[in-house]
Amino acid sequence: MMRVLVTRPTAQAAAMIELMTDSGFEVLHQPCLAIAPVDPSSADGLQSKRLAMDLYTFDHVIVISTNAAHHWLDLAQDYWPQWPVGVQWWVMGHSTQAQLQSFAVDAQRPKLGDTSEHLLVDLMPQIEPHHKVLIVRGVGGRETLAQTLRDVGVTVEYAQCYRRQTPVINTQTLLHLERFSPQTVVLQSGDTLANFDRLLGGERWCDRQQTVLLVPSQRVAEQARELGYQQLLVSEGASNQAMCDTLLVPVRD
């Protein structure tokens, strides 16, 4: 039975652990990314509040992740017991789409996959230069969506509603990981990969030539190669199902 390390933040890990376990893997969870809301009185917090109040002024709203949905829609719902009409919502990933549905928001997902590039394929034909687009995300991140939209004259604003942090791993946990000795590590974002390398890349069980890293895109795979990891499995997206399906292929073969 393959030993798999799941590294998702604690609040999002249960579904992945269940899926991997049901698929026949021996699973251990150690978060390599922590999520914290921005301070409401900070610049990002105040901007998120302003943009929530101004939601009706946007033509499109793009919610990047389940964390973005959780932290910002709770805020926006305080001002909008009924969502404004005329706003087109977009998400990346089935889990984020389901999160929006729990807020009674009907959002579109890209048809071809769950990356910024896939989203742009579906979004751009519906964009006009006078449109306003709101991107709901964590602090920092890729600029692909915003830059592509701005290049055609669209006004883009960010509601940055949470921060990514590096968790602390104590000695007892490190010993537990050593005993478990993961064969495959599931890394669902570039930030998680960077933290994994910083926190656990130097452990004896982590062999850059042998330990398999399961990553969500070619972009993150290239990041892993630059860090020296050689055994990579690249999924078609960061969703739990896509990642699990990718890991099952070599097992079945």
N, C-alpha and C positions, 0 to 999 in steps of 0.2 A: 504493500500500500504506500503510495507516494505521500511524503510528508510535506505539507504546504503551509507556508506562513502568510497569513492575511494581515495587511498593514493599514487598512482603512481606519479613519477616525472612529472612536468608540461608538458614537451615535449612529453611524451608518454601517457598522460591521456585521450586525446580526444576520441580515439577509444573505450576505456573501458567505458567511460561515455555514449557514444552513444549506445553501446551494452546493458548496464544495463538499460538505459532509455527505449529503444525499447522493452526490456523484461518485462517492467511494474513496475520497481522499481523507487522510489523517490531517486534521487542521489545528493550527495554533494561531491565536490572534495576539499580535503586538502592534498597537498603533504607532505609526511613524509620522503621523501628522495630527495635530490638535487644532480644533476650531474654536474661536472665541468671538463673540459679537464685538463690534466696534463700540467705543464709548459714545453714548448718545450725545454728549456735550463736545465731542471732538469735531474737527472739520468734516470728516467723513460721515460721522453720525448726523450732524446737522444737515449736510447735503442730502443724505438718504431721506431724512424727514421732509425736506423741501420738495424733493422729487416725488415722494409719495403723495404729497398734497397736490402736485402739478401733474399727476398721472394722466389726466384727461387731455393734456396738451400734446401727448405723444401719439404717433401713428403706429409704431411698433415697439414692443417691449421684449427683450431677449433675457431670459433667466438662465444663467450658465450652469447652475448645479442645484442639487437638493439643499445644500447649505444656504445658497442665495435665496432659494424659495422660502425656506423656513424663517430665516432672519428678516427678510424684507417684506414678505407678504403679511406676516403678523403685524408689522408696522403699518403697511399700506391699508390693511383692512380696517384699522382704526378710523381712517378718513373716508373709506369707501365701503359702507355696508352693502352697496350694490356697485359692481364694477362699472366704470364709464364705458359707454358704447363707442364703437369706432376704433378701438385699440386692438391691434393684432398681436397676439402673444406667441412667442417662440421659445422652445426649450431644446436642450441637447440631452438625450437619454430618456429611457422609459421611466426610470425612478423619478426624475424631475417632472416629467409630464404627469405622473400619478400624484406627485406632491401638489402640483397646481390644481389638479382635479379635486383634491380634497378641500381646496379653497374656492371651488365652483368656477374655476378658470379653465376654459377650453383652449389649449395651446397646441400649436403645430410642432412636429418634429421633422428634421430633415429625413428624406426618404432613403438616402444612400449610406448614412452612417451618423456618428455622433461627434464629429469634430467641427471646428469653426469653418473649415473649408467646405464640408458637406452642407452646413447650414447656409452658407452664402449661395450655394447652387440654387436652393429653393427660395431664398429671400430676395436676391437681387432682381429677379424679374418683376417683383412687386414693389420695388423701390422707385420713388420719384425724387428728383433733386431737392424739392421743398420739404421732404419728410423730416420728422424728428424721430430719433431712435434712442431708447433708453436701454442700457445694458446693466443688468443687475448681477453683481459678482463679488468676490472677495477683493481685498486690497491688493493691488498689483495684478500681474498676469499678462497674458499675451495681448498684443495690440492688433492682431490680424483683422478681427471684425470691425473695430472702430476705424482703422486706417483705410480699409477697403471702402467702407461706407462714406467716409469723409472725402475720399478721392473722387466720388461722383456728386459731391455737393451736399450730402446729408449732414444734418446737425446731430451729433452724438453726445450723450451725457452718460456718466457712470454713477450708479448707486452702489457704493462699495460698503457692504454691510457686515462683513466679518473679516477676521484676520486668521491667517495660517500661522501656527506656532510649532516649534519643535518640542515634542514631549521629553520628559526625563525618564530614563530607564535605570532602575536600581540594580544593585549587584545580584540580588536574589533572582530577578527576572532574567538577567544575563546568564546565570547558571542554568535556569530552566530552558532557555533557548539553546544553550550548549548541549544539554541532554536531548532535547528534541531534534536538533541538527537538521534544519529544514533543507529539503532538496530543491524546492521551488519557492520563490518569493513573489507574491502578487502585489504589484505596484501600479495603482490606478491613476497616477498623475506624476508630472515632472517634479513637483515639490516633494511628493512622498519619496520618490527615488533619491533626491538630494539628501533628505533627512535620513533615509535608510543608510545611505553610504556613510554619512557623518556619524550615525549612532552605532551601526552594526557592521559596516564594511570591513572593520579591522578585526572582527571576531574570528576565532580559529575555524569555525564551521563555514564561514563565508569565503568560498574559494572563487575568485574571479574567473578562473578557467572552467570550473565545474558547476557551481551553483546556477540554477536556471532562474532568470528573471522574466516574469510575465508582465509585459507592458502594454499600454493601450494604443500606441501609435508609433509610426516610424520616427516621428520627432523625438519621442521619449526614448526610443531604441537608440537613436544616435547619441542622445545624452548619456545613456548607459555605456555605449562603446567608448565615449570620451573618458569615462571614469574607469575603463579597463575591463568591463564585464564582457564576456565572450559568448555565453550561452543565453540567447534571447529568444523568447516567443512573443510575437507581435500580434495583438488582437485587432479586430476591426473597430473596436471602440472601447470605452471605459465602463460600460454597463456591466453589472454582475454577470448577466447571462452571456454576453459576448466574451468576457474574460474566461469564464468557466468552459464555454464551448471550445475556445482555443486550446485550453489545457487538456481537454479530453481527446483532441485529435491525435497527439502522439501516443497517448495511453491506448487508444483503440488500435492504432497502427501496430 
